[in-house]
Amino acid sequence: MAPDEAVVGCTGVLLVGTRGSAGPGEVLVRIRGGSETFLAWSAKPLPKGAPVLVIESRGTRQVDVIEWADPLDALSGYAGDAD
């Protein structure tokens, strides 16, 4: 099956942790106006619940992921200088 390019660049959350080269986990990805699950592969083990970014599609509902921290989350607590 051809790679699903629409999923590359999407974020998700691991439902099952990855095991690095020992095997995949499972990720729930926000895509196409909903959510879909994919087998998730990563270079290093990642725990269940970790936020991830899809960096490549392997086709047949399999993706490569990396751990992800949304850079905008750092701004959510910013109140600015009111002085």
N, CA and C atoms as a LAMMPS dump frame, in Angstrom:
ITEM: TIMESTEP
0
ITEM: NUMBER OF ATOMS
249
ITEM: BOX BOUNDS ff ff ff
-5.0000000000000000e+02 5.0000000000000000e+02
-5.0000000000000000e+02 5.0000000000000000e+02
-5.0000000000000000e+02 5.0000000000000000e+02
ITEM: ATOMS id mol type element x y z
1 1 1 N 0.85 -1.183 0
2 1 2 C 0 0 0
3 1 3 C 0.892 1.241 0
4 2 1 N 0.475 2.249 -0.691
5 2 2 C 1.236 3.494 -0.808
6 2 3 C 1.223 4.261 0.521
7 3 1 N 2.275 5.027 0.78
8 3 2 C 2.311 5.848 1.987
9 3 3 C 1.151 6.841 2.025
10 4 1 N 0.684 7.15 3.213
11 4 2 C -0.395 8.115 3.428
12 4 3 C 0.252 9.452 3.78
13 5 1 N 0.525 10.27 2.769
14 5 2 C 1.229 11.537 2.989
15 5 3 C 0.423 12.518 3.84
16 6 1 N -0.903 12.363 3.906
17 6 2 C -1.733 13.288 4.69
18 6 3 C -1.421 13.211 6.18
19 7 1 N -0.903 12.095 6.642
20 7 2 C -0.644 11.93 8.073
21 7 3 C 0.689 12.548 8.503
22 8 1 N 1.612 12.727 7.571
23 8 2 C 2.929 13.304 7.898
24 8 3 C 2.744 14.755 8.366
25 9 1 N 3.311 15.067 9.52
26 9 2 C 3.182 16.402 10.096
27 9 3 C 2.051 16.519 11.1
28 10 1 N 1.238 15.476 11.227
29 10 2 C 0.146 15.484 12.21
30 10 3 C 0.681 15.091 13.583
31 11 1 N -0.017 15.519 14.619
32 11 2 C 0.349 15.147 15.981
33 11 3 C -0.627 14.11 16.507
34 12 1 N -0.191 13.419 17.528
35 12 2 C -1.033 12.401 18.138
36 12 3 C -0.541 12.054 19.527
37 13 1 N -1.201 11.052 20.122
38 13 2 C -0.865 10.577 21.461
39 13 3 C -0.724 9.059 21.397
40 14 1 N 0.305 8.542 22.04
41 14 2 C 0.508 7.095 22.034
42 14 3 C -0.507 6.402 22.938
43 15 1 N -1.232 5.458 22.363
44 15 2 C -2.165 4.626 23.129
45 15 3 C -1.426 3.424 23.708
46 16 1 N -0.411 2.979 22.986
47 16 2 C 0.484 1.903 23.419
48 16 3 C 1.901 2.413 23.179
49 17 1 N 2.742 2.352 24.188
50 17 2 C 4.109 2.845 24.064
51 17 3 C 4.903 2.103 22.998
52 18 1 N 5.846 2.808 22.382
53 18 2 C 6.72 2.181 21.395
54 18 3 C 7.888 1.519 22.116
55 19 1 N 8.565 0.588 21.41
56 19 2 C 9.688 -0.131 22.018
57 19 3 C 10.971 0.062 21.227
58 20 1 N 11.079 1.176 20.52
59 20 2 C 12.269 1.421 19.709
60 20 3 C 12.388 0.369 18.625
61 21 1 N 13.573 -0.184 18.432
62 21 2 C 13.768 -1.19 17.387
63 21 3 C 13.117 -2.53 17.734
64 22 1 N 12.664 -2.706 18.977
65 22 2 C 12.036 -3.964 19.397
66 22 3 C 10.587 -4.086 18.944
67 23 1 N 9.968 -2.994 18.501
68 23 2 C 8.603 -3.099 18.008
69 23 3 C 7.812 -1.824 18.119
70 24 1 N 6.662 -1.806 17.439
71 24 2 C 5.841 -0.599 17.4
72 24 3 C 4.908 -0.477 18.587
73 25 1 N 4.362 0.724 18.713
74 25 2 C 3.261 0.987 19.62
75 25 3 C 2.064 1.351 18.769
76 26 1 N 1.121 2.062 19.361
77 26 2 C -0.064 2.507 18.616
78 26 3 C -0.309 3.968 18.941
79 27 1 N -0.621 4.752 17.904
80 27 2 C -0.828 6.183 18.079
81 27 3 C -2.213 6.57 17.569
82 28 1 N -2.858 7.472 18.297
83 28 2 C -4.122 8.075 17.873
84 28 3 C -3.784 9.439 17.305
85 29 1 N -4.045 9.621 16.002
86 29 2 C -3.661 10.833 15.279
87 29 3 C -4.909 11.636 14.92
88 30 1 N -4.834 12.952 15.121
89 30 2 C -5.908 13.851 14.678
90 30 3 C -5.676 14.139 13.192
91 31 1 N -6.602 13.659 12.357
92 31 2 C -6.433 13.778 10.91
93 31 3 C -7.79 13.719 10.222
94 32 1 N -7.901 14.403 9.094
95 32 2 C -9.104 14.368 8.253
96 32 3 C -10.391 14.685 9.023
97 33 1 N -10.311 15.616 9.967
98 33 2 C -11.489 16.026 10.721
99 33 3 C -11.913 15.055 11.801
100 34 1 N -11.086 14.098 12.107
101 34 2 C -11.392 13.114 13.142
102 34 3 C -10.119 12.557 13.731
103 35 1 N -10.185 11.324 14.189
104 35 2 C -9.019 10.652 14.751
105 35 3 C -8.919 9.251 14.164
106 36 1 N -7.69 8.816 13.9
107 36 2 C -7.43 7.485 13.372
108 36 3 C -6.246 6.891 14.101
109 37 1 N -6.208 5.564 14.198
110 37 2 C -5.077 4.899 14.847
111 37 3 C -4.134 4.308 13.8
112 38 1 N -2.858 4.293 14.153
113 38 2 C -1.796 3.76 13.301
114 38 3 C -0.81 3.004 14.179
115 39 1 N -0.118 2.018 13.607
116 39 2 C 1.04 1.448 14.281
117 39 3 C 2.115 2.52 14.271
118 40 1 N 2.791 2.701 15.4
119 40 2 C 3.769 3.78 15.537
120 40 3 C 5.147 3.214 15.833
121 41 1 N 6.096 3.576 15.002
122 41 2 C 7.495 3.176 15.175
123 41 3 C 8.306 4.391 15.593
124 42 1 N 9.293 4.187 16.469
125 42 2 C 10.185 5.279 16.876
126 42 3 C 11.594 4.73 17.074
127 43 1 N 12.584 5.601 16.97
128 43 2 C 13.981 5.198 17.128
129 43 3 C 14.28 4.773 18.563
130 44 1 N 13.64 5.436 19.526
131 44 2 C 13.832 5.082 20.926
132 44 3 C 12.471 4.796 21.543
133 45 1 N 12.425 3.998 22.601
134 45 2 C 11.142 3.714 23.253
135 45 3 C 10.475 4.988 23.774
136 46 1 N 9.169 5.068 23.575
137 46 2 C 8.371 6.193 24.072
138 46 3 C 7.211 5.631 24.891
139 47 1 N 6.859 6.277 26.007
140 47 2 C 5.823 5.734 26.883
141 47 3 C 4.395 6.001 26.393
142 48 1 N 3.484 5.185 26.882
143 48 2 C 2.059 5.406 26.645
144 48 3 C 1.704 6.81 27.107
145 49 1 N 0.892 7.529 26.331
146 49 2 C 0.47 8.879 26.678
147 49 3 C 1.376 9.972 26.159
148 50 1 N 2.527 9.597 25.59
149 50 2 C 3.461 10.605 25.084
150 50 3 C 2.894 11.304 23.853
151 51 1 N 2.995 12.641 23.798
152 51 2 C 2.603 13.346 22.579
153 51 3 C 3.678 13.122 21.519
154 52 1 N 3.257 12.876 20.277
155 52 2 C 4.205 12.586 19.204
156 52 3 C 3.849 13.353 17.938
157 53 1 N 4.851 13.45 17.055
158 53 2 C 4.702 14.058 15.738
159 53 3 C 5.009 12.978 14.71
160 54 1 N 4.143 12.819 13.718
161 54 2 C 4.37 11.851 12.651
162 54 3 C 5.367 12.447 11.666
163 55 1 N 6.484 11.737 11.436
164 55 2 C 7.526 12.248 10.552
165 55 3 C 7.603 11.484 9.23
166 56 1 N 6.97 10.302 9.17
167 56 2 C 6.995 9.537 7.929
168 56 3 C 5.873 8.503 7.942
169 57 1 N 5.323 8.218 6.762
170 57 2 C 4.335 7.163 6.607
171 57 3 C 5.007 5.952 5.979
172 58 1 N 4.784 4.787 6.558
173 58 2 C 5.316 3.537 6.014
174 58 3 C 4.289 2.841 5.131
175 59 1 N 3.103 3.426 4.991
176 59 2 C 2.018 2.769 4.262
177 59 3 C 1.341 1.762 5.182
178 60 1 N 0.275 1.157 4.713
179 60 2 C -0.493 0.153 5.47
180 60 3 C -0.717 0.543 6.933
181 61 1 N -1.072 1.804 7.157
182 61 2 C -1.42 2.334 8.482
183 61 3 C -0.279 2.221 9.49
184 62 1 N 0.943 2.437 9.027
185 62 2 C 2.121 2.453 9.894
186 62 3 C 2.868 3.768 9.688
187 63 1 N 3.318 4.352 10.802
188 63 2 C 4.014 5.636 10.738
189 63 3 C 5.244 5.623 11.626
190 64 1 N 6.183 6.52 11.322
191 64 2 C 7.329 6.793 12.187
192 64 3 C 7.015 8.065 12.965
193 65 1 N 7.314 8.048 14.263
194 65 2 C 7.005 9.193 15.124
195 65 3 C 8.219 9.595 15.941
196 66 1 N 8.195 10.852 16.405
197 66 2 C 9.163 11.353 17.377
198 66 3 C 8.379 12.015 18.499
199 67 1 N 9.005 12.084 19.669
200 67 2 C 8.367 12.766 20.794
201 67 3 C 8.156 14.231 20.421
202 68 1 N 7.055 14.819 20.859
203 68 2 C 6.674 16.163 20.438
204 68 3 C 6.235 16.999 21.629
205 69 1 N 6.721 18.206 21.685
206 69 2 C 6.253 19.202 22.652
207 69 3 C 5.814 20.405 21.835
208 70 1 N 4.558 20.75 21.893
209 70 2 C 4.027 21.876 21.127
210 70 3 C 4.687 23.168 21.608
211 71 1 N 5.377 23.893 20.725
212 71 2 C 6.055 25.124 21.155
213 71 3 C 5.084 26.191 21.634
214 72 1 N 3.844 26.128 21.238
215 72 2 C 2.86 27.117 21.689
216 72 3 C 2.426 26.88 23.129
217 73 1 N 2.63 25.67 23.654
218 73 2 C 2.289 25.407 25.051
219 73 3 C 3.088 26.285 25.994
220 74 1 N 4.304 26.631 25.631
221 74 2 C 5.141 27.492 26.475
222 74 3 C 4.545 28.887 26.599
223 75 1 N 3.757 29.297 25.614
224 75 2 C 3.16 30.632 25.637
225 75 3 C 1.826 30.679 26.376
226 76 1 N 1.21 29.532 26.654
227 76 2 C -0.12 29.506 27.235
228 76 3 C -0.173 30.138 28.627
229 77 1 N 0.929 30.1 29.365
230 77 2 C 0.935 30.694 30.701
231 77 3 C 1.464 32.122 30.71
232 78 1 N 1.833 32.648 29.539
233 78 2 C 2.419 33.976 29.456
234 78 3 C 1.342 35.037 29.626
235 79 1 N 1.523 35.913 30.619
236 79 2 C 0.55 36.975 30.867
237 79 3 C 1.044 38.309 30.332
238 80 1 N 2.307 38.37 29.979
239 80 2 C 2.856 39.64 29.492
240 80 3 C 3.201 40.571 30.632
241 81 1 N 3.845 41.64 30.327
242 81 2 C 4.191 42.639 31.345
243 81 3 C 3.102 43.692 31.402
244 82 1 N 2.472 43.785 32.548
245 82 2 C 1.386 44.744 32.711
246 82 3 C 1.871 46.044 33.34
247 83 1 N 3.151 46.155 33.603
248 83 2 C 3.673 47.363 34.273
249 83 3 C 3.626 48.554 33.377
